Amino acid sequence: MKTFSELIFAFFMKNEIITIEHHQIEMRYLHTRIYDKKLVEQLRQSIKVFSQLQPVYVVKDKDDSSHFILIDGYLRVLACKECGLDTVKALIHEENEEQAILSILKSDQNRSFQAIEQGLLLNELANSYDHSLSELARLIGKGKSWVHRRLVLVREMPEPILEAVKAGKVSQWTAVRILGPLARANEQHSNWLLEYLEKNQASTRQINRFFEHYKKNSKSIRENMCRDPELFFNSLLQRDNDQEIRKLVRGPEGQFLDDLSNIVKTVEKLLNRSLELFDPLHSDDYKKCIRLKISQMMTLMKILNERMENDQRRSQTNHSNASSARDGDTTNKPSA
């Protein structure tokens, strides 16, 4: 199967790159793309310096031969517009829209489609051309489970969340891992959090910690968290700052003790789960893997213990030498 880059190269060899004006381009599948502000800016900077290096991918509009339907290159077109260019370089796919979409889905090895974009394109094919799941899988050379997962992703995701992802306001990860599950549990809570995230920046780590705290707390606290997420994120930031200050005060010695304490806690958890971990029904490979990890841990702990003992012996030796030196100085002093 050819990659998307190989297809583009083949088109370049067979077809002349044409130049078309923006008003000739129909952005029919814009709703299947995720807007990426950073990527558009990178493309804009590249086009500004080097002009448009890679053409977009179009098919002729069967109802108007002077117009073209954009299949791939939506962010590139937006970047060209932002650069003030009146025209765009394009390659024409000689087949119809359906075949063109199937081509980019089949040849996505070098094309960074996100799973939601793939799902939206598959859903478009299913709705517009009445393809079944099995037919779609066959046409693009993927497994049925691959197609099913992506269709479910876009069909079951609440519309406000899906629109926020497409607009680039929340990430696919946040939508799938946080907002989707939250909406299934409590739609209002999900809407409140989504409204906040659409207007405010929050890292993946912060959002994940928010959800972990949400799952552990009572109904009243959950509602307060979602009504005012900023209060939680600010308290989280303050807590992190306090922890950093404590680390600075305690120094590396304090951090070392904290790390050892975490190891002890982890081992205690493993002991509490030992009956489950050493279930006779587990495979020999699984048990072998456990024994290997325990052996590795014991080896590392032995090395750490030896270092501690060597350090203690050095300290005792230094202390003994210092005491002998002081005794020698006293003995050699002349009497009054």
Backbone torsions as a table, in degrees:
resi	resn	phi	psi	omega
1	MET	NA	132.0	-178.3
2	LYS	-76.8	146.0	174.7
3	THR	-78.9	166.5	179.2
4	PHE	-60.8	-39.4	179.2
5	SER	-63.0	-38.8	178.8
6	GLU	-67.0	-36.4	176.8
7	LEU	-64.8	-43.6	178.7
8	ILE	-60.3	-42.6	179.4
9	PHE	-62.9	-41.2	179.6
10	ALA	-63.4	-41.9	177.8
11	PHE	-62.6	-39.9	-179.2
12	PHE	-61.8	-38.6	-179.1
13	MET	-71.4	-32.7	-175.0
14	LYS	-94.8	-28.9	-171.8
15	ASN	-123.6	145.2	174.8
16	GLU	-77.8	136.6	176.1
17	ILE	-72.0	127.4	-179.8
18	ILE	-101.1	162.4	176.5
19	THR	-115.0	124.2	-178.5
20	ILE	-125.2	152.0	179.2
21	GLU	-85.9	156.7	-175.9
22	HIS	-58.9	-36.7	-177.2
23	HIS	-69.8	-12.3	178.3
24	GLN	-88.1	-9.7	-174.8
25	ILE	-96.5	125.3	174.5
26	GLU	-100.0	119.1	-176.4
27	MET	-87.2	57.5	-171.1
28	ARG	-64.0	-30.5	-175.3
29	TYR	-111.0	24.5	177.9
30	LEU	-59.7	-32.1	-178.2
31	HIS	-69.5	-8.8	178.9
32	THR	-98.9	6.7	-177.4
33	ARG	-115.1	150.8	176.6
34	ILE	-99.9	124.7	179.6
35	TYR	-73.5	131.7	-179.7
36	ASP	-127.0	101.2	-175.0
37	LYS	-59.1	-42.7	-178.8
38	LYS	-64.9	-41.7	-179.6
39	LEU	-67.1	-40.0	177.7
40	VAL	-61.6	-40.2	178.8
41	GLU	-65.4	-40.3	177.3
42	GLN	-62.8	-43.4	178.1
43	LEU	-64.5	-40.1	-180.0
44	ARG	-61.6	-44.3	179.7
45	GLN	-64.0	-41.0	179.6
46	SER	-64.8	-46.0	-179.2
47	ILE	-65.3	-37.2	179.5
48	LYS	-61.6	-37.1	-176.8
49	VAL	-89.0	-46.3	-171.2
50	PHE	-109.9	1.0	-171.2
51	SER	70.3	-174.5	-177.5
52	GLN	-80.2	112.3	-175.9
53	LEU	-85.0	-39.2	-176.8
54	GLN	-112.1	126.7	-179.1
55	PRO	-72.4	158.2	173.5
56	VAL	-84.7	176.2	-168.8
57	TYR	-122.3	116.3	-173.6
58	VAL	-132.0	163.7	167.8
59	VAL	-126.4	154.6	178.2
60	LYS	-70.8	141.2	174.8
61	ASP	-74.7	118.5	-175.5
62	LYS	-65.9	-20.3	-179.9
63	ASP	-92.9	-12.8	-179.4
64	ASP	-153.0	102.7	-173.6
65	SER	-64.8	-15.5	179.5
66	SER	-88.5	-3.8	-179.8
67	HIS	-116.7	158.5	-175.4
68	PHE	-133.6	142.9	178.6
69	ILE	-97.4	123.3	-177.5
70	LEU	-77.6	123.7	179.1
71	ILE	-97.6	-47.0	178.9
72	ASP	-144.7	144.2	-178.7
73	GLY	114.2	26.5	-176.4
74	TYR	-64.1	-44.1	179.7
75	LEU	-68.4	-32.2	178.6
76	ARG	-66.3	-39.4	177.3
77	VAL	-64.1	-43.3	178.3
78	LEU	-61.6	-40.4	179.3
79	ALA	-65.1	-39.8	177.2
80	CYS	-61.6	-41.6	178.0
81	LYS	-62.2	-43.5	-179.3
82	GLU	-65.1	-26.5	177.2
83	CYS	-81.1	-4.9	179.9
84	GLY	82.0	14.8	179.3
85	LEU	-78.9	135.7	179.8
86	ASP	-84.9	-17.0	-176.2
87	THR	-129.6	163.7	179.7
88	VAL	-133.4	139.1	174.3
89	LYS	-80.6	136.1	-175.0
90	ALA	-144.7	151.4	171.5
91	LEU	-109.1	134.6	-178.0
92	ILE	-95.1	125.1	172.0
93	HIS	-80.3	126.0	-172.4
94	GLU	-75.2	-14.6	-179.2
95	GLU	-93.2	-171.3	-176.9
96	ASN	-85.3	178.9	-177.6
97	GLU	-57.7	-46.3	-177.2
98	GLU	-57.7	-48.1	-179.0
99	GLN	-65.9	-34.8	179.7
100	ALA	-66.2	-43.0	178.5
101	ILE	-66.2	-42.5	177.6
102	LEU	-59.8	-37.2	-179.0
103	SER	-62.3	-44.0	-178.0
104	ILE	-74.8	-25.3	175.1
105	LEU	-75.2	-34.2	178.4
106	LYS	-72.9	-28.3	-170.3
107	SER	-119.3	55.5	-174.2
108	ASP	-102.4	15.6	-177.8
109	GLN	-60.1	-39.8	-178.3
110	ASN	-105.5	13.0	-179.7
111	ARG	-115.9	124.4	-171.8
112	SER	-85.3	58.3	172.3
113	PHE	-69.1	136.4	171.7
114	GLN	-84.6	160.6	-176.6
115	ALA	-58.7	-36.2	179.0
116	ILE	-66.2	-40.0	177.4
117	GLU	-63.1	-42.5	177.2
118	GLN	-61.5	-42.5	178.8
119	GLY	-63.1	-39.7	179.4
120	LEU	-66.4	-40.2	177.7
121	LEU	-66.6	-42.0	177.8
122	LEU	-63.3	-40.9	179.1
123	ASN	-64.9	-37.0	176.7
124	GLU	-62.7	-44.0	178.7
125	LEU	-64.6	-41.6	-179.1
126	ALA	-64.6	-41.2	-176.8
127	ASN	-77.8	-41.6	-174.6
128	SER	-80.3	-30.9	-174.3
129	TYR	-120.1	9.0	173.5
130	ASP	56.6	43.1	177.9
131	HIS	-88.5	139.4	173.6
132	SER	-81.0	170.0	178.7
133	LEU	-60.0	-44.2	-179.4
134	SER	-63.3	-40.5	178.9
135	GLU	-65.0	-42.4	179.3
136	LEU	-61.7	-44.0	179.5
137	ALA	-60.2	-42.6	-179.9
138	ARG	-67.5	-41.9	-175.3
139	LEU	-67.5	-30.8	-178.7
140	ILE	-105.9	0.7	176.4
141	GLY	71.7	33.5	178.8
142	LYS	-119.0	164.6	176.4
143	GLY	-74.1	155.6	179.4
144	LYS	-62.7	-34.9	179.8
145	SER	-66.3	-35.8	178.1
146	TRP	-61.6	-47.1	179.9
147	VAL	-66.4	-43.7	-177.5
148	HIS	-60.7	-45.1	-178.3
149	ARG	-59.6	-40.9	-177.3
150	ARG	-75.1	-34.2	176.4
151	LEU	-68.5	-43.3	177.8
152	VAL	-62.0	-38.1	-179.0
153	LEU	-56.0	-45.6	-176.4
154	VAL	-88.9	-27.8	-177.7
155	ARG	-78.6	-29.5	-177.9
156	GLU	-98.5	-10.6	178.8
157	MET	-74.1	129.4	178.2
158	PRO	-54.5	140.3	-174.4
159	GLU	-55.7	-43.6	-179.8
160	PRO	-60.5	-36.8	179.4
161	ILE	-69.8	-44.2	-179.8
162	LEU	-61.3	-42.3	179.3
163	GLU	-65.6	-35.8	178.5
164	ALA	-66.9	-37.2	176.8
165	VAL	-65.6	-47.5	-178.2
166	LYS	-62.8	-30.9	179.2
167	ALA	-81.7	-4.1	179.3
168	GLY	77.5	18.0	-177.4
169	LYS	-88.0	-28.3	172.6
170	VAL	-134.4	153.4	-177.2
171	SER	-79.8	161.3	175.5
172	GLN	-60.5	-39.7	180.0
173	TRP	-58.9	-47.3	-179.6
174	THR	-62.5	-40.3	-179.3
175	ALA	-65.2	-45.5	-174.2
176	VAL	-78.1	-43.1	-173.1
177	ARG	-88.2	-26.3	-172.9
178	ILE	-118.0	-62.8	-172.2
179	LEU	-67.7	-39.1	179.1
180	GLY	-61.3	-56.4	177.1
181	PRO	-58.8	-37.2	179.5
182	LEU	-65.2	-39.4	179.2
183	ALA	-65.1	-36.6	178.6
184	ARG	-67.7	-30.1	179.8
185	ALA	-85.1	-42.4	-177.6
186	ASN	-156.8	101.0	-174.5
187	GLU	-61.2	-39.1	-179.1
188	GLN	-64.3	-42.6	178.1
189	HIS	-60.8	-41.2	179.0
190	SER	-64.0	-41.2	180.0
191	ASN	-63.9	-40.7	179.0
192	TRP	-63.3	-46.7	-179.0
193	LEU	-65.9	-41.4	178.4
194	LEU	-60.5	-43.8	179.4
195	GLU	-59.1	-39.9	178.7
196	TYR	-67.4	-46.6	-175.8
197	LEU	-67.7	-26.8	177.5
198	GLU	-67.8	-23.9	-175.7
199	LYS	-109.9	-12.7	-173.9
200	ASN	-132.7	149.1	178.3
201	GLN	-84.9	135.9	173.9
202	ALA	-148.9	135.6	-178.5
203	SER	-74.6	162.1	176.7
204	THR	-57.7	-40.6	-179.9
205	ARG	-63.5	-42.6	179.6
206	GLN	-64.1	-43.5	-179.0
207	ILE	-65.7	-39.7	178.7
208	ASN	-64.4	-41.3	178.7
209	ARG	-65.9	-37.4	175.9
210	PHE	-56.8	-48.6	-176.8
211	PHE	-67.4	-37.0	177.6
212	GLU	-63.3	-42.4	176.7
213	HIS	-66.3	-39.0	179.8
214	TYR	-58.8	-46.6	-176.1
215	LYS	-65.2	-26.3	-175.1
216	LYS	-88.6	-15.2	-169.7
217	ASN	-101.2	171.1	-177.9
218	SER	-74.6	170.5	-178.4
219	LYS	-60.2	-42.7	-177.5
220	SER	-65.8	-40.9	179.3
221	ILE	-68.6	-39.8	177.2
222	ARG	-58.0	-44.5	-178.8
223	GLU	-64.9	-42.2	178.7
224	ASN	-63.3	-39.3	178.8
225	MET	-61.3	-43.0	-176.1
226	CYS	-79.5	-30.9	175.9
227	ARG	-65.7	-36.9	-176.8
228	ASP	-136.9	72.4	-178.7
229	PRO	-60.6	-30.2	-178.0
230	GLU	-61.4	-35.6	178.8
231	LEU	-60.9	-42.3	178.5
232	PHE	-66.1	-47.3	-177.9
233	PHE	-63.0	-35.8	177.5
234	ASN	-67.7	-41.4	178.6
235	SER	-66.2	-34.8	177.2
236	LEU	-64.8	-43.0	178.4
237	LEU	-63.4	-42.0	179.2
238	GLN	-64.3	-40.8	178.9
239	ARG	-63.3	-43.0	178.4
240	ASP	-62.7	-41.3	177.9
241	ASN	-63.1	-41.8	178.8
242	ASP	-62.8	-39.7	178.9
243	GLN	-65.1	-39.6	177.9
244	GLU	-63.9	-39.4	178.5
245	ILE	-64.4	-42.6	179.2
246	ARG	-62.7	-38.3	177.9
247	LYS	-63.1	-41.6	179.2
248	LEU	-64.5	-40.2	-179.6
249	VAL	-67.2	-43.6	-176.7
250	ARG	-78.6	-24.6	177.8
251	GLY	75.8	-174.6	-178.5
252	PRO	-64.3	-28.0	179.0
253	GLU	-64.1	-43.0	178.8
254	GLY	-65.7	-39.4	178.3
255	GLN	-64.0	-37.1	179.0
256	PHE	-61.8	-44.5	178.5
257	LEU	-65.3	-38.6	178.2
258	ASP	-62.6	-42.0	179.7
259	ASP	-63.7	-41.0	177.5
260	LEU	-64.1	-40.7	178.4
261	SER	-61.9	-39.2	178.8
262	ASN	-66.1	-36.2	177.4
263	ILE	-64.0	-43.9	179.2
264	VAL	-60.7	-43.9	179.8
265	LYS	-62.8	-40.5	179.9
266	THR	-64.1	-43.5	178.9
267	VAL	-64.2	-38.4	177.6
268	GLU	-62.0	-39.9	177.1
269	LYS	-63.0	-42.3	179.4
270	LEU	-63.4	-38.7	178.1
271	LEU	-63.1	-40.3	-179.5
272	ASN	-66.4	-25.5	-179.2
273	ARG	-102.5	11.2	-172.3
274	SER	-61.9	-34.8	179.8
275	LEU	-62.5	-39.6	178.4
276	GLU	-70.8	-41.3	-176.2
277	LEU	-66.3	-34.2	-176.0
278	PHE	-105.7	30.3	176.7
279	ASP	-59.2	130.6	-179.9
280	PRO	-58.2	-21.9	-177.7
281	LEU	-76.0	-15.4	179.6
282	HIS	-67.1	151.3	-177.8
283	SER	-68.8	159.4	178.1
284	ASP	-64.0	-35.3	178.3
285	ASP	-63.3	-40.2	178.9
286	TYR	-64.1	-45.4	179.7
287	LYS	-65.1	-38.2	177.7
288	LYS	-62.2	-40.1	179.2
289	CYS	-64.6	-41.1	177.8
290	ILE	-62.2	-47.0	-179.6
291	ARG	-61.3	-37.9	179.4
292	LEU	-64.1	-44.8	-179.8
293	LYS	-64.8	-40.0	178.1
294	ILE	-64.6	-41.6	177.9
295	SER	-61.5	-42.2	178.2
296	GLN	-62.9	-42.0	179.6
297	MET	-64.4	-43.5	179.7
298	MET	-62.9	-39.7	178.4
299	THR	-62.2	-45.7	179.6
300	LEU	-64.8	-40.5	179.1
301	MET	-67.0	-34.4	176.7
302	LYS	-64.4	-43.2	178.1
303	ILE	-62.7	-42.4	179.3
304	LEU	-63.7	-42.3	179.4
305	ASN	-64.4	-40.8	178.0
306	GLU	-62.4	-39.3	177.9
307	ARG	-64.2	-40.8	178.8
308	MET	-64.0	-42.4	179.7
309	GLU	-66.5	-41.0	177.7
310	ASN	-62.7	-40.0	178.7
311	ASP	-64.9	-38.8	179.4
312	GLN	-66.6	-40.9	178.4
313	ARG	-64.0	-41.2	178.2
314	ARG	-62.5	-39.9	179.4
315	SER	-64.3	-41.5	179.4
316	GLN	-66.4	-40.7	178.7
317	THR	-63.6	-46.0	179.4
318	ASN	-62.7	-40.3	179.3
319	HIS	-65.0	-41.1	179.3
320	SER	-65.3	-42.4	178.9
321	ASN	-64.1	-39.1	179.7
322	ALA	-66.4	-38.7	178.9
323	SER	-66.5	-41.8	178.9
324	SER	-63.6	-38.9	179.8
325	ALA	-64.8	-40.1	179.0
326	ARG	-66.8	-39.9	178.4
327	ASP	-63.6	-41.1	178.9
328	GLY	-62.2	-41.2	179.4
329	ASP	-62.8	-36.9	-179.1
330	THR	-71.2	-39.9	-177.8
331	THR	-67.0	-37.9	-174.6
332	ASN	-82.3	-5.7	180.0
333	LYS	-71.3	137.3	177.6
334	PRO	-68.0	144.8	179.9
335	SER	-72.1	152.5	-177.1
336	ALA	-72.8	NA	NA
